[in-house]
Amino acid sequence: MTRSKSLSLGWFDLMPKAPPVRRPRPGTPGRAALAWLPDGKPADVHSAPCPSRAALDRIADKWTALIIGSLAEGMRRFSELRAEIDGVSDKMLTQTLRSLERDGLVALTAHPTVPPRVEYRLTDLGRTVTEPLAAIRDRAERHINEVEWAAGR
């Protein structure tokens, strides 16, 4: 005995499917490679194994955007960052600062005092992301009412 499964189609199932959008790849007309990797291949954030994907992951993080924004104003101690960035836990602030330091966006200066005093500042590489991240933060604030309305809140 076999069972037949009834198939229920919604209106969205009957709509014609749009063809997949092909993203231009580095080396193709319309998109030049912005950087070349040591193995001779172009950097391509759309490619899973490309290391640029990890860099995008780092700068697209909300805590990164807020920490970079604070450090764009100048050098800060850990406690100053924690006070400026409402809602960040000590653990998340520590993890994000370590990642930013590892990726070369933030440098720390340790002063040999008791207790130890550590200050964080943006590197030259870190300063390259201040403007794009400021635009994203500004956009979030400028359009929050439309976003909340669209979400039905």
Protein Blocks (a to p, Z undefined) as FASTA:
>chain_A
ZZdddddddfklmpccddddddddehiahiacfbdcfkopacdfkbmklmklmmmmmmmp
mklmmmmmmmmnoccdfklmmmmmghiafklmmmmmmmmmmnopaccddddddddddddd
ddfklmmmmmmmmmmmmmmmmmmmmmmmmnoZZ
